[in-house]
Amino acid sequence: MADISPRRVEWRSALAVKILRWLGWVVGAALIVLGTARILFPSGTIPGVAAMTASLDTEIRTGGVFLIAFGSAYLWAVRQPTIAAVPLRILAVIMALLAGVRAISFVESGPPHWAFIMSAAVELLAALLTWWYSTMGHRDYPRRAASPSG
């Protein structure tokens, strides 16, 4: 088995961090766009909605505010100079809960529009990638010995 040098491991981890940070930007921006659309065009953002009642309208628009807040938290977390592990893990758990709630709805009410099944898959994947990203700041790499004057 080939020995992997610390430099190669560090390079791969740095690339993974960059990719995961970029994906965090995509997730955050997508959540903000979706939240804004939910506020401005509530019935247009949910496929399969037959009739829009006042109660459903207010619930969808209110949910849009939460999506904007959630997306803003993602953007805040990926903009930090160091990996903000605790906030990222909270975001990952919330994202996983979203997928879990969709699964409960599927069991209770039957299969939704295919877009919501895809949403659950994306939410679960985003949760896993966010959790992984949150662990990237705590890697122990070999370090140079401290200088005697230090």
QUIZI-V431277 format. One record per residue. N is the residue number from 0. SS is DSSP state (H for helix, E for strand, L for the rest). NEAR is the number of other ideal C-beta (glycine too) atoms within 8 Angstrom. D_CENTER is the distance of its C-alpha to the mean C-alpha in Angstrom with 1 decimal. Layout:
# QUIZI-V431277
n;ss;near;d_center
N;SS;NEAR;D_CENTER
N;SS;NEAR;D_CENTER
This chain:
# QUIZI-V431277
n;ss;near;d_center
0;L;2;35.5
1;L;3;34.6
2;L;4;33.9
3;L;5;30.6
4;L;6;31.3
5;H;7;29.3
6;H;6;29.1
7;H;8;27.6
8;H;10;25.0
9;H;9;24.1
10;H;8;23.8
11;H;8;21.5
12;H;10;19.2
13;H;8;19.3
14;H;8;18.5
15;H;9;15.5
16;H;11;14.3
17;H;8;14.9
18;H;8;13.2
19;H;12;9.9
20;H;10;10.3
21;H;8;11.1
22;H;11;8.1
23;H;14;6.1
24;H;11;9.0
25;H;8;8.8
26;H;12;5.5
27;H;14;7.0
28;H;10;10.3
29;H;9;9.9
30;H;13;9.0
31;H;13;12.0
32;H;9;14.1
33;H;12;13.6
34;H;17;14.3
35;H;10;17.3
36;H;11;18.5
37;H;14;18.5
38;H;10;20.6
39;H;6;22.9
40;L;7;23.3
41;L;14;22.3
42;H;9;24.2
43;H;6;23.2
44;H;9;19.5
45;L;8;20.2
46;L;6;22.2
47;L;6;25.0
48;L;8;25.8
49;L;3;29.6
50;L;4;30.7
51;L;7;28.9
52;L;6;30.4
53;H;5;30.2
54;H;6;28.2
55;H;10;25.6
56;H;11;25.5
57;H;8;24.9
58;H;8;22.3
59;H;13;20.3
60;H;11;20.8
61;H;8;19.9
62;H;10;16.6
63;H;15;16.0
64;H;10;16.4
65;H;9;13.7
66;H;13;11.3
67;H;13;12.7
68;H;9;12.4
69;H;12;8.8
70;H;17;8.2
71;H;10;11.0
72;H;11;9.6
73;H;15;6.7
74;H;13;9.8
75;H;9;12.0
76;H;12;10.3
77;H;10;10.4
78;H;5;13.8
79;L;8;15.4
80;L;2;18.2
81;L;5;17.3
82;L;11;14.2
83;L;9;13.5
84;H;10;13.1
85;H;7;13.6
86;H;10;11.3
87;H;14;8.4
88;H;11;9.7
89;H;8;10.0
90;H;13;6.5
91;H;14;6.1
92;H;9;9.3
93;H;9;8.7
94;H;13;6.1
95;H;12;9.0
96;H;8;11.5
97;H;10;10.7
98;H;13;11.4
99;H;8;14.3
100;H;8;15.7
101;H;14;15.9
102;H;9;17.8
103;H;8;20.1
104;H;9;20.8
105;H;12;21.6
106;H;6;24.1
107;H;5;25.6
108;H;6;25.9
109;L;4;25.8
110;L;4;23.7
111;L;12;22.0
112;L;7;21.9
113;H;6;20.4
114;H;8;17.7
115;H;10;16.3
116;H;12;16.7
117;H;8;14.7
118;H;9;11.9
119;H;13;11.9
120;H;9;11.9
121;H;8;8.9
122;H;13;7.0
123;H;11;8.7
124;H;8;8.2
125;H;12;4.4
126;H;13;5.4
127;H;10;8.3
128;H;10;7.4
129;H;16;5.5
130;H;11;8.7
131;H;9;10.8
132;H;14;10.1
133;H;14;11.0
134;H;9;14.2
135;H;12;15.3
136;H;8;17.0
137;H;7;19.4
138;L;7;21.2
139;L;3;24.9
140;L;7;26.7
141;L;3;30.5
142;L;4;31.7
143;L;3;35.0
144;L;4;37.7
145;L;5;38.2
146;L;5;41.1
147;L;4;44.3
148;L;3;44.4
149;L;4;40.8
